[in-house]
Amino acid sequence: MTNPPPSHHHRPRVDLPDWMRNPEPPRRTLGRRVSGFVDGVPALRAARHRLWAWRDRSRFSERHPVVSAIVSFVVVAVVATCLVVGTLYLFYKIAHDRS
């Protein structure tokens, strides 16, 4: 003879404080006021949606990763070479101006 599993026991109800049951409405900050104004003007709302679409676009480096890697390698190599040559030039000028 098997025993049935124990029935589920509910926890007693918790009395929440009043500030948790009825929270205050969100504050009307400057950002919320501006957002409400932008949502109220159709041209501004459309501009906001265009900005969001532009921001979420795929970038050139995501569409062409190989070309982007080659170009960035060349740019980094040129900048590093310029920095090294500039440092060597400064050391040369310091060494020859003192003697």
C-alpha positions in Angstrom: 0.0 0.0 0.0 1.5 3.3 -1.1 0.9 6.6 0.6 -0.3 9.5 -1.6 2.0 12.5 -1.9 1.3 15.3 0.7 -1.1 18.0 -0.5 0.3 21.4 -1.4 0.5 23.7 1.6 -0.2 27.4 0.9 1.8 30.0 2.7 -0.3 32.4 4.7 -1.2 35.7 3.1 1.3 38.5 3.6 0.0 41.9 4.5 1.9 44.4 2.4 2.4 47.9 3.6 0.2 50.6 2.0 3.1 52.1 0.0 3.6 48.8 -1.7 -0.1 48.2 -2.5 -0.7 51.7 -3.7 2.5 53.2 -5.0 2.8 56.8 -5.9 2.6 57.7 -9.6 5.9 58.2 -11.4 7.4 61.6 -11.0 7.0 64.1 -13.8 10.7 64.6 -14.6 12.0 66.8 -17.3 12.8 63.7 -19.5 9.2 62.4 -19.2 7.8 65.9 -20.0 10.0 66.1 -23.1 9.1 62.6 -24.1 5.4 63.4 -23.7 5.9 66.5 -25.8 7.7 64.6 -28.6 5.0 62.0 -28.6 2.3 64.7 -28.9 3.8 66.3 -32.0 3.5 64.0 -35.1 6.6 65.3 -36.9 8.8 64.9 -33.8 7.4 61.4 -33.2 8.3 60.4 -36.7 11.8 61.9 -36.4 12.3 59.9 -33.2 11.3 56.7 -34.9 13.6 57.5 -37.8 16.5 58.1 -35.4 15.7 54.8 -33.7 15.7 53.0 -37.0 19.0 54.7 -38.0 20.6 53.7 -34.7 19.6 50.1 -35.1 20.9 49.8 -38.7 23.6 47.3 -39.5 27.0 48.9 -39.6 29.6 48.7 -42.5 31.8 46.5 -40.3 29.0 44.1 -39.8 28.1 43.9 -43.5 31.8 43.7 -44.8 33.9 42.3 -41.9 36.9 41.3 -44.1 37.2 44.7 -45.8 36.8 46.4 -42.4 39.5 44.3 -40.9 42.0 45.0 -43.7 41.3 48.8 -43.6 41.6 48.9 -39.9 44.9 47.0 -39.9 46.4 49.4 -42.5 45.2 52.4 -40.5 46.7 51.0 -37.3 49.9 50.2 -39.0 50.3 53.7 -40.5 49.5 55.4 -37.1 51.9 53.1 -35.2 54.6 53.8 -37.8 54.1 57.6 -37.5 54.2 57.4 -33.7 57.5 55.4 -33.8 59.1 57.6 -36.4 58.0 60.7 -34.5 59.4 59.4 -31.2 62.7 58.5 -32.9 62.8 62.0 -34.4 62.3 63.6 -31.0 65.1 61.5 -29.5 67.4 62.5 -32.4 66.6 66.2 -31.9 67.2 65.9 -28.1 70.4 64.0 -28.5 71.9 66.5 -31.2 70.7 69.7 -29.6 72.6 69.0 -26.3 76.0 68.5 -27.9 
